[in-house]
Amino acid sequence: MRITKLNRLFLGLLMLLITACSPKEESTPLVIVVTATPIPTKVAQVVVVSEPTATAAETATPLAVAPSYPAGTLLKGSGEGVFYLTKNNSRQHIYNWDTFSALAFAKTDIVEVNDQVLDKFPLVGELTRLLFDSQNNLYWVVDGKRWQVNAWREVVKQTSYTGVLATQMDDSLANKLPLQGELKAGTLLGDGQSVYYFDGKVIVPALVGTYDTATVMAVPAGVLTAYPQAKQLTTVMVRLKDEFPVVNVRQGPGTEFAVKASIKNSDPLIAKNRTPDSNWFQADYDGADGWVATSLLQPSPALFLLPIVPYPPTPTAAPNAKPTTDLQVAPKPLGSSTPVFCEQVPLRGFGKAWSEHTEVQSLLGCPKSWTGGEKGTKAAVQLFQNGTMLWLEKDSSYDKNAVYVFFADGSFQRFQGAGPADPTKVGSVPTGFFAIGDKFGKAYWEGTGAQVKERLGNATTEMSNTAGAYQEFYNGQMFWVESIKYIFAVYELYDSDKNSDTYDKFFRGWLGYEDKF
């Protein structure tokens, strides 16, 4: 059948009406089917048919891709945990709120996200206040700052350690936390109220007066919670003073005890106990125990934190001595305890030794004012098993180039003219001892009348050239030796024998004192 012009016009109007009434969005597409079936009205029939409905899989919205957050962002899902986002787009759980505060985070820093988004970032571990960096350095964090505690690393590795878990720190976090300093073994730590000594494993309250306040490292109180605290130390690594290359280790705390062995400056020494006055320390040397004088050790506040043990009974006799750098102090003679009054008195170290020891005053008498007081001189010193040898370029206003031999029994010998010995008279030096210095060779090897070699024994140190000083008194002289910080008082005088009317008694000897000026 042919479609007339009237049919075409009607069909066009119908199409316009359908188009105008159809929704512009989210409508089901329509298919217009035109049939040629005859109808009484002779108007073409229009049938609207919907397309097949899409499946759920085809119409579901794809899962959202995780948003991009910079390293260091704090993320929180529906749970209580807060997570640190690393530079590798993984997340670390922040151990607790103490850690949260120690890292100087604020609640306003937290970004809340959907759990689906949170799960897109793999969980790689914890964050605590005790953190390793990528170079395996260990840190303790307080107030958003970090202190290096590498010396404590071995403690953390011990299976018995029950403190804060050590966890890995991302580099982005390390760059955020300023480094304040390194807490090394031997450091003094102060929290504003107390001072502690850190030996690498524990902290011990430091005793007032045993340390210089300028050496104390100020730290927040929270830093100290990283360390176990002890009442006292059990061991301390110590070193001999540089001026003592070899020293004695004795069986007890005192020079009256026998010498067990000698140790060199380079030998390891571990102090374990001390006497009540801290003048002697019991030490471990090569697996054995012995006692070393405090004056021979490099100063350390840790020494005074060791346990105290009482002095043992004084031995009745001591075996033959071995190498030592214990200065052999002469026995004190019977001197008057009455102070001596002089128009002029010595100054500095000589003055301190003279004024504090009445035996020095009574034996030396007053200074010789006309000699000009204390004077400087070149000196050399060498220590022996049983005494000391001292050379002075000048020892009085008139004499020079003198060698003094101070024997341990309180006697002394003076030789005029120092120098090397005749090579034919020089003997061998036993293993573990030192060659005789060139200024002392002549007196040592050739002083047979005074039995210098036999009475002194072997040299326990090398000869050292040093500065010195001397001052003359009515009955003797005082000598100062810088390298060993020691003062020798030499006296020679006659005294009336109260038990006899026929002769005077002659006194001759020496006294020794540590220079504490």
Secondary structure as GFF3:
##gff-version 3
##sequence-region A 1 517
A	DSSP	alpha_helix	5	21	.	.	.	ID=ss1
A	DSSP	beta_strand	30	34	.	.	.	ID=ss2
A	DSSP	beta_strand	46	50	.	.	.	ID=ss3
A	DSSP	alpha_helix	56	59	.	.	.	ID=ss4
A	DSSP	beta_strand	74	76	.	.	.	ID=ss5
A	DSSP	beta_strand	82	85	.	.	.	ID=ss6
A	DSSP	beta_strand	91	94	.	.	.	ID=ss7
A	DSSP	alpha_helix	97	102	.	.	.	ID=ss8
A	DSSP	three_ten_helix	107	109	.	.	.	ID=ss9
A	DSSP	beta_strand	110	112	.	.	.	ID=ss10
A	DSSP	alpha_helix	115	118	.	.	.	ID=ss11
A	DSSP	beta_strand	123	127	.	.	.	ID=ss12
A	DSSP	beta_strand	130	132	.	.	.	ID=ss13
A	DSSP	beta_strand	138	142	.	.	.	ID=ss14
A	DSSP	beta_strand	145	148	.	.	.	ID=ss15
A	DSSP	three_ten_helix	150	152	.	.	.	ID=ss16
A	DSSP	alpha_helix	153	157	.	.	.	ID=ss17
A	DSSP	beta_strand	166	168	.	.	.	ID=ss18
A	DSSP	alpha_helix	171	176	.	.	.	ID=ss19
A	DSSP	beta_strand	179	182	.	.	.	ID=ss20
A	DSSP	beta_strand	187	190	.	.	.	ID=ss21
A	DSSP	beta_strand	195	198	.	.	.	ID=ss22
A	DSSP	beta_strand	203	205	.	.	.	ID=ss23
A	DSSP	three_ten_helix	213	215	.	.	.	ID=ss24
A	DSSP	beta_strand	216	218	.	.	.	ID=ss25
A	DSSP	alpha_helix	221	224	.	.	.	ID=ss26
A	DSSP	beta_strand	236	238	.	.	.	ID=ss27
A	DSSP	beta_strand	246	250	.	.	.	ID=ss28
A	DSSP	beta_strand	259	264	.	.	.	ID=ss29
A	DSSP	beta_strand	269	274	.	.	.	ID=ss30
A	DSSP	beta_strand	280	285	.	.	.	ID=ss31
A	DSSP	beta_strand	288	293	.	.	.	ID=ss32
A	DSSP	three_ten_helix	294	296	.	.	.	ID=ss33
A	DSSP	three_ten_helix	301	305	.	.	.	ID=ss34
A	DSSP	alpha_helix	348	356	.	.	.	ID=ss35
A	DSSP	alpha_helix	358	364	.	.	.	ID=ss36
A	DSSP	three_ten_helix	369	371	.	.	.	ID=ss37
A	DSSP	beta_strand	375	384	.	.	.	ID=ss38
A	DSSP	beta_strand	387	394	.	.	.	ID=ss39
A	DSSP	beta_strand	400	407	.	.	.	ID=ss40
A	DSSP	beta_strand	412	416	.	.	.	ID=ss41
A	DSSP	three_ten_helix	423	425	.	.	.	ID=ss42
A	DSSP	alpha_helix	441	446	.	.	.	ID=ss43
A	DSSP	alpha_helix	452	456	.	.	.	ID=ss44
A	DSSP	beta_strand	464	473	.	.	.	ID=ss45
A	DSSP	beta_strand	476	481	.	.	.	ID=ss46
A	DSSP	beta_strand	486	496	.	.	.	ID=ss47
A	DSSP	beta_strand	504	514	.	.	.	ID=ss48
###
